[in-house]
Amino acid sequence: QVQLVESGGGLVQAGGSLRLSCAASGRTFSMYVRGWFRQAPGKEREFVAAISWSVGSTRYADSVKGRFTISRDNAKNTVYLQMNSLKPEDTAVYYCASDRTPYGSMGYRAFEYEYWGQGTQVTVSS
């Protein structure tokens, strides 16, 4: 059974940092694109970042570019999201996800991802 489990969320002041982790189990994830999405209250789920199965390839939403960094450790089946210079508008539930097909492209739409974690809350106070 495939499972994705996020951790690392919490409450932080504006300008602070958090590091999210997403541990995966149930299959070999090194062949799959991994992504992070977020959903604020009353808003649609939105793309944050993705990292390819190919080393060094990443993709970011414009709103987080230069502040967030996605990385992965295939030996641990884990993907990370380092979030710096956090803003109140970054407040949301953050979800990690795994692509539908192996060796796919880095999609930014939620339907392109098959497996999802339960989410972790990130709250940024002003």
Solvent accessible surface area in square Angstrom, and as a share of the most:
residue,aa,sasa,rsa
1,Q,188,0.83
2,V,32,0.18
3,Q,100,0.44
4,L,10,0.05
5,V,77,0.45
6,E,7,0.03
7,S,60,0.38
8,G,37,0.36
9,G,29,0.28
10,G,29,0.28
11,L,132,0.65
12,V,25,0.14
13,Q,135,0.60
14,A,50,0.39
15,G,57,0.55
16,G,21,0.20
17,S,57,0.37
18,L,34,0.17
19,R,131,0.48
20,L,0,0.00
21,S,27,0.17
22,C,0,0.00
23,A,50,0.39
24,A,11,0.08
25,S,55,0.36
26,G,52,0.50
27,R,56,0.20
28,T,81,0.47
29,F,1,0.00
30,S,35,0.22
31,M,66,0.29
32,Y,23,0.09
33,V,0,0.00
34,R,2,0.01
35,G,0,0.00
36,W,0,0.00
37,F,2,0.01
38,R,15,0.05
39,Q,61,0.27
40,A,24,0.19
41,P,121,0.76
42,G,92,0.89
43,K,139,0.59
44,E,148,0.66
45,R,83,0.30
46,E,79,0.35
47,F,24,0.10
48,V,0,0.00
49,A,0,0.00
50,A,0,0.00
51,I,12,0.06
52,S,9,0.06
53,W,92,0.32
54,S,42,0.27
55,V,150,0.86
56,G,69,0.66
57,S,41,0.26
58,T,54,0.31
59,R,97,0.35
60,Y,45,0.17
61,A,22,0.17
62,D,121,0.63
63,S,64,0.41
64,V,0,0.00
65,K,118,0.50
66,G,83,0.80
67,R,33,0.12
68,F,5,0.02
69,T,72,0.42
70,I,5,0.02
71,S,47,0.30
72,R,44,0.16
73,D,45,0.23
74,N,61,0.31
75,A,102,0.79
76,K,136,0.58
77,N,36,0.18
78,T,13,0.08
79,V,0,0.00
80,Y,29,0.11
81,L,0,0.00
82,Q,58,0.26
83,M,0,0.00
84,N,61,0.31
85,S,59,0.38
86,L,2,0.01
87,K,82,0.35
88,P,55,0.35
89,E,122,0.55
90,D,1,0.00
91,T,36,0.21
92,A,2,0.02
93,V,42,0.24
94,Y,0,0.00
95,Y,34,0.13
96,C,0,0.00
97,A,0,0.00
98,S,0,0.00
99,D,11,0.06
100,R,127,0.46
101,T,78,0.46
102,P,61,0.39
103,Y,127,0.48
104,G,20,0.19
105,S,92,0.59
106,M,39,0.18
107,G,6,0.05
108,Y,109,0.41
109,R,112,0.41
110,A,40,0.31
111,F,134,0.56
112,E,34,0.15
113,Y,4,0.02
114,E,70,0.32
115,Y,67,0.25
116,W,73,0.26
117,G,11,0.11
118,Q,114,0.51
119,G,12,0.11
120,T,19,0.11
121,Q,87,0.39
122,V,0,0.00
123,T,48,0.28
124,V,7,0.04
125,S,42,0.27
126,S,131,0.84
